[in-house]
Amino acid sequence: MDSFFIRSEIPADIPAIFAVNLQAFGEDGEARLVRALRNDGDYIPGLSLVAVYENKIIGHILFVPITIESDHAHVPAIALAPLSVCQEHQCQGVGSSLVEEGLRACRQLGHRIVIVVGHPTYYPRFGFTTAPALGIKAPFPCKNEVFMVCPLVPGALDGIHGTVRYPPAFDAEGAHAG
């Protein structure tokens, strides 16, 4: 594949982002989630990135604010949710590039911790490790190996434990169902 580039989303991208999520996942749950997060204001525009190839959006990644809550603290963090790449462009480095650029943008904006629910052999290459092993719990049932955390700066996870709280759209759109 010739080169593609990554940039922040612009308003004109919204229909294409919906279509990419729909096509990549084969159902509309993630596409509806992205729309709901955007409509609720529970996203950071600079952390909604698209991959563009031949003037067409072929991939999308979104990072949204969350918290890790314990009896003693509410620690701000970011969730990577979702990552989508059109099926015909998967396994060509588009997803990896989106994750790498997204994590770079998170660091640049001063974020310290990223949480993802994802494939346990894909995300560790970017610095993710199993969150429950570090005392960070999901607010919904999921296998420990798919609930992961990535510290963006040294020491970001020191003393951090608790349960992750996602924006309401995750429950409203069924993102935590199964």
NULO-637632 format. One record per residue (C-alpha): residue in three letters; x, y, z. Coordinates in steps of 0.1 Angstrom, whole numbers, plus 5000, padded with zeros to 4 digits. Layout:
<sites>
AlaXYZ ...
</sites>
This chain:
<sites>
Met500050005000 Asp501250354992 Ser501650585021 Phe498750705043 Phe498850985068 Ile497251045102 Arg495551365113 Ser492951485138 Glu489351445127 Ile487551745113 Pro483751785113 Ala483551675076 Asp485051335087 Ile482151235109 Pro480151035084 Ala483250855071 Ile484350775107 Phe480950615113 Ala481250415081 Val484850295090 Asn483750175124 Leu480650005109 Gln482749835082 Ala485649735105 Phe483449575132 Gly480649445110 Glu478049595133 Asp477149945145 Gly477949925182 Glu481350105180 Ala480050355154 Arg477150445177 Leu479550465207 Val481750715189 Arg478750925178 Ala477350925214 Leu480651015229 Arg481051305205 Asn477451415211 Asp477851405249 Gly481151595247 Asp482951305263 Tyr485951315239 Ile488851535232 Pro488851655196 Gly492651635193 Leu492551265203 Ser490151155176 Leu492551065148 Val491950935113 Ala494150755088 Val493750885053 Tyr494750705021 Glu493950854987 Asn491651115002 Lys489650845019 Ile489450775057 Ile490650415062 Gly491050405099 His490050585132 Ile491150585168 Leu489450765197 Phe490750835232 Val488250955258 Pro488651075294 Ile487950825322 Thr488850795358 Ile490350525380 Glu488350555413 Ser489250425447 Asp488050515482 His490950755484 Ala491250915449 His489850975415 Val492850955391 Pro492251095356 Ala493150865327 Ile492250805290 Ala490550515274 Leu491550395239 Ala488150305224 Pro487650215197 Leu490450155171 Ser489050065137 Val490650005103 Cys488749925071 Gln488949555064 Glu490849595031 His493549795049 Gln494049575080 Cys497349405087 Gln499149685068 Gly500349895097 Val497450145098 Gly496250035132 Ser499750035147 Ser500350385133 Leu497150505147 Val497950365182 Glu501450505181 Glu500350855170 Gly497450845195 Leu499750755224 Arg502151035213 Ala499351285212 Cys498151175247 Arg501651225261 Gln501951565244 Leu498651675260 Gly499951565294 His497951245299 Arg499650985321 Ile497550665318 Val495750485290 Ile493350195294 Val492149965267 Val489949655264 Gly491549475235 His493449185220 Pro496049055245 Thr498648985218 Tyr498249315200 Tyr498349595226 Pro501449485246 Arg503749595218 Phe502749955226 Gly503449925263 Phe500149785276 Thr500049535304 Thr497249355322 Ala495549615344 Pro494049375371 Ala497549255379 Leu498249615390 Gly495049655410 Ile493149835383 Lys489749675377 Ala487149685350 Pro483649805359 Phe482149515338 Pro482949145334 Cys485849075311 Lys488848855310 Asn491848985328 Glu494148955298 Val492049195277 Phe491749475302 Met495049655299 Val496849975310 Cys499750175296 Pro501650425316 Leu502650715294 Val505250845318 Pro507550675343 Gly505850625376 Ala502350705363 Leu500950385379 Asp502750415412 Gly500150375440 Ile497250375415 His494450125420 Gly490750115418 Thr487950065393 Val487850245360 Arg484750465353 Tyr483850525317 Pro481550795303 Pro477850705303 Ala477750645265 Phe479650315271 Asp476750175290 Ala474050345269 Glu475450215237 Gly476049865250 Ala479849885248 His480149685280 Ala477749415270 Gly479649095266 
</sites>
